[in-house]
Amino acid sequence: MCGIAGSLGPGIAAEALGRRLAAMSAAIAHRGPDADGHWADPEAGIGLAHTRLAIQDLSAAGAQPMVSACGRWVISYNGEVFSGAALRAALPGHAWRGHSDTEALLESIAARGLEATLAGAVGQFAFALWDRRARELTLVRDRLGIKPLYWTARAGGLLFASELGALMAAMPRPEIDPEALAAYLRLGYVPAPRSIYAGVQKLAPGQVLRIRAGGPPRITPFYDLAAELEGIGAGERIADPAEAEAEIEARLSEAVRIRLISDVPLGAFLSGGIDSTLITALMQEASPRPVRSFSIGNPRAEYDEARHARAVAARLGTEHTELEVGEAEALAVVPGLMAVYGEPFGDSSGLPTLLLSKLARAHVTVALSGDGGDELFAGYNRYRWFARLAHIGPVPGWLRRAAGGALTRLPPALVDRAGRAAGLAGAGRRVHKLAAMLGASTPEAALEAAVTQWRELAPAPELMARPAPAGLDPVGRMQAMDLAAYLPDDILTKVDRASMAHALEVRVPFLDHRVVRAAFRLAPELKLRGGRTKWILRQMLEKRVPRALVERPKQGFAIPVERWLGGQLRPWAEALLAETDWEGRFGLAPGPIRAAWEAHLAGRADHGDRLWTVLMLAAWAEGPGAGSAVAAAPLADTAG
């Protein structure tokens, strides 16, 4: 993986363009510590920057920005295309300069066109392509949004980059987008296409943006997830368990195999859960040597997955490395978290992901992860809960809401104690989420109830802006909505920023688009069966490890937020909550935040996740020039 950035616009002198590219690439140097390359044509007003993390073809033949052999095309590319061999095979007789996937992608575009190349591109990528003949810039983001790409229109042009920090290095800092802020407060992340800044957008997954200097940007999809899932015909559905298992195993095994292509050491994130264990097992089967695996331990048993990972690693025969992170070490990372993410990000699992990435990077340059398994194979508790609630549909809504209210009033400390006795962390939060879902009658309503945090602070934005594909079962609709929004804007954002902060490339086999299609061909009962989530993956895994090693309540990559905020993090949180000008800076009434804080400290409610979300907002705003008053102001031009 790498970092990309660039500028298109008229009237900028060569020296000024060079300074801009240097500033942008310096802001994302952590993404690519192996090389820093620039290419510019000041007459055309175009400049491309690239910071390289060398993975395939470590020689200068893989350096970027790269110019095609014909001289027409220039690319700055972040990611990996694992189908590079197939792209090369489609160009017999071509004189190749090296063996990088960058060159395979670029020369395929030059010879066969962008559309044909993207149709055959299997991978995770974001890239900028300059057509020197047509003087047109094209930005592309992969199908599922694994790699990031931000952009902002300027007077007669455009700026783009892998991370917000690179954009901010080249332009005055915009105002906060009030609708993005509202979405963040409800979701804990800013959903695409918005960013926290007015006028700055994320290119959505599967989209292509084209622009010529002086013209407007034009966005079209090359991959539409909803259309892809809606296009699965009845004749393609798989209901037979044996056929389903064979299909998923073949697709996933191939996805893992091609993601082992690397000229540098690689390993696996291993939590000991179903997804990471299956990916690691398939890696081990495809590898001639023991796979390197990595996990983070926690001294508190209810939050510790390392003991499970250790047992799985021993069974699979991996070369396993784990690091037990004490509370003091983890807490020391908290104040600087938002510097990694660039915009407010409320998923507390970003902290252990950052520590895990640092551990892995000390030994390897590439790691495979199990991300995506929950969305594809119905692994989240909310899917299981909604499926069960659907069976009590005839119960009046008022009665469901009353039951939810009763659950909400249960003392969280009592629920958490009971959960810890059963070896389950965060039981209080889970019960409250279930309570919120009790009154929902549709998948959309259930999903919103499960994920919404601060209703009282933020008006309801269009959280479900990407409609669920037609023709899916209710749980399948929830999965598709998560796959379109929560996965790229929370989970994949978390993994990309945390890993690239340490120059570690993370590959996600579950999100091979062919695996995605295969997963949605399965009958619903092959995912949720007898109250068990990810049923088909469990069947595959039982051939490889004893069931007892992975059969346990879903835990997630959790940290004890609720306990930290009442303990060692309390002075930091108290000061941040008190010193932040919530109304002046964000247009927020401070009363609900203060009430939640006091109720949390008194043990009347578990507001750990909600408080973490506003604390991360305040911590982000404390960064150098990060926050400003909420107002939708026009973006200033910085040409020259």
Salt bridges, closest charged atoms under 4 A:
GLU15 OE2 - ARG19 NH1 3.34
ASP36 OD1 - HIS38 NE2 3.28
GLU43 OE2 - ARG135 NH2 3.65
ASP57 OD2 - HIS99 ND1 3.73
GLU80 OE2 - ARG507 NH2 3.95
GLU103 OE1 - ARG88 NH2 3.92
GLU103 OE2 - ARG97 NE 3.52
GLU107 OE1 - HIS94 NE2 3.87
GLU107 OE2 - ARG97 NH2 3.05
GLU115 OE2 - ARG210 NH2 2.75
ASP131 OD2 - ARG72 NH2 2.75
GLU136 OE2 - ARG212 NE 3.53
GLU136 OE2 - ARG218 NH2 2.66
GLU163 OE2 - HIS30 NE2 3.18
GLU163 OE2 - ARG31 NH1 2.80
ASP177 OD2 - ARG194 NH1 2.79
GLU179 OE1 - ARG194 NH2 2.71
GLU228 OE2 - ARG517 NH1 2.93
GLU236 OE1 - ARG517 NH2 3.00
GLU245 OE2 - LYS543 NZ 2.66
GLU247 OE2 - ARG251 NE 3.12
GLU247 OE2 - ARG521 NH1 3.37
GLU249 OE2 - ARG544 NH2 2.49
GLU254 OE2 - ARG257 NH2 2.90
ASP263 OD2 - HIS99 NE2 2.82
ASP275 OD2 - LYS534 NZ 2.94
GLU285 OE2 - ARG544 NE 2.60
GLU302 OE2 - ARG300 NH2 3.17
ASP304 OD2 - ARG307 NH1 3.81
GLU319 OE2 - ARG292 NH1 3.51
GLU322 OE2 - ARG310 NH2 2.82
GLU322 OE1 - HIS320 NE2 3.89
GLU327 OE1 - ARG563 NH1 3.00
GLU343 OE2 - LYS202 NZ 3.18
ASP374 OD1 - LYS534 NZ 2.84
ASP374 OD2 - LYS554 NZ 3.02
GLU444 OE1 - ARG477 NH2 2.99
GLU448 OE2 - ARG186 NH2 3.04
GLU456 OE2 - ARG610 NH2 2.57
ASP482 OD2 - ARG382 NH2 3.08
ASP489 OD2 - ARG466 NH2 3.81
ASP496 OD2 - ARG31 NH1 2.90
ASP496 OD1 - LYS147 NZ 2.38
ASP496 OD2 - ARG497 NH1 2.94
GLU505 OE2 - ARG507 NE 2.38
ASP512 OD2 - ARG259 NH1 3.19
ASP512 OD2 - ARG514 NH2 2.91
GLU542 OE2 - ARG532 NH2 3.61
GLU542 OE2 - ARG547 NE 2.76
GLU551 OE2 - ARG532 NH2 2.53
GLU551 OE2 - ARG538 NH1 2.95
GLU562 OE1 - ARG429 NH1 2.64
GLU574 OE2 - ARG594 NH1 3.10
ASP609 OD2 - ARG429 NE 3.04
ASP637 OD1 - ARG154 NH2 2.91
